[in-house]
Amino acid sequence: MSDPEIVQLRATIAARPRATEIAEMRRNADARGKDFGLATDVTVQPVDANGVRAEWTSTPDADASSAILYLHGGGYLLGSLDSHRHLAAEAGRAAGARTLALDYRLAPEHPFPAPVEDTVAAYRFLLDNGIRPNRIALAGDSAGGGLVVGAMLALREAGLPLPACGWCISPWVDMQALGQSFIDRAATDPTVQKDTILNMAQVYLNGADPRHPHVAPHYGDLRGLPPLLIQVGAAETLLDDAISLARKAGVADVVVDLQIWPEMIHVWHLYFPVLAAGRRAIAGGGSFIRNAFRGE
């Protein structure tokens, strides 16, 4: 039996007018995020993370010695602190940690590798502020989900200690949109289509190699990376991106938990105020991070 909440959500998304200009897409994404509001017990503190605009969110039970570095989605072209604040805060609540949400630079103004560089800078900020790497988790959705793993490879290349774990929500890792799910899931995905992905990739890459491991980490050497939780919806065109990433991680002897959620759409976590499955998925991500912080 279908989940009535996801049925209603799909109808709501389908009824939205479709913006075509990047500026309008950015405004719409930010407005939708702000419309969800923020729980009254969430504290927000803007911060400069080594030159990158960011903000801390925390709830009363957050452990100040632990942090999630959250990387928002939006195809590297849109998304911001405003669009994802409610999700970043709830991820921290579920994990019992503070969240440092990153407002990394966006294309076309700042193409690849700007978001990777900003993530490395923010991670150094956490280390410089005394947070041990085994108390840091990287988390992100869509483009940010791919950036979680791409940034880990960049951190390793920079000689930095790796975080405790990575939580990848509906990760985008294939700049060439080669997965079969772009075809067989096209009718069930209300938000992401192959043409959109290819257009975003072209703008973001700006001539860079579409198989560079920092942007397409399933082409990289994942050996030695910390445990990964990969959550993806069964209705997503990005389903095969998640499966490909999980396979590459598993073959490299990385501990990986791939979860394919029935009926769920792209980054269903964003809709947790109206979607119980979103709340359950966030709770699962929080539990995964708590276990990683304990070394389990």
Number of C-alpha atoms within 10 A of each C-alpha: 3 8 13 10 12 20 12 13 17 17 11 11 12 13 9 8 8 12 12 8 8 13 11 13 17 17 16 18 17 19 13 15 21 16 11 18 12 17 11 7 9 16 14 16 10 13 15 12 21 17 11 19 17 22 20 23 26 26 21 12 13 18 16 13 13 23 29 31 26 32 30 29 25 19 21 26 23 22 25 24 23 17 25 24 26 23 27 28 26 27 28 30 23 21 27 23 29 28 31 28 29 26 21 22 23 20 21 17 10 17 20 22 17 16 26 22 17 21 29 18 16 24 25 17 17 21 14 11 10 10 17 17 20 18 22 27 28 29 29 27 31 25 24 29 28 30 31 31 33 24 25 26 22 18 21 13 9 10 8 15 13 22 23 23 31 29 29 29 31 30 30 28 30 26 21 14 22 12 18 14 19 22 13 13 19 18 12 16 23 19 16 17 18 18 11 13 19 15 12 18 25 17 18 26 20 15 11 14 12 19 16 15 19 24 30 22 26 24 18 17 13 22 14 14 21 20 21 28 20 23 29 30 22 21 22 30 31 31 24 23 27 30 19 17 26 22 16 20 26 17 11 14 14 18 17 20 16 18 17 18 16 13 17 22 25 24 22 25 25 23 19 19 14 15 18 16 20 20 21 13 20 26 17 17 24 22 15 22 33 21 14 21 20 10 11 9
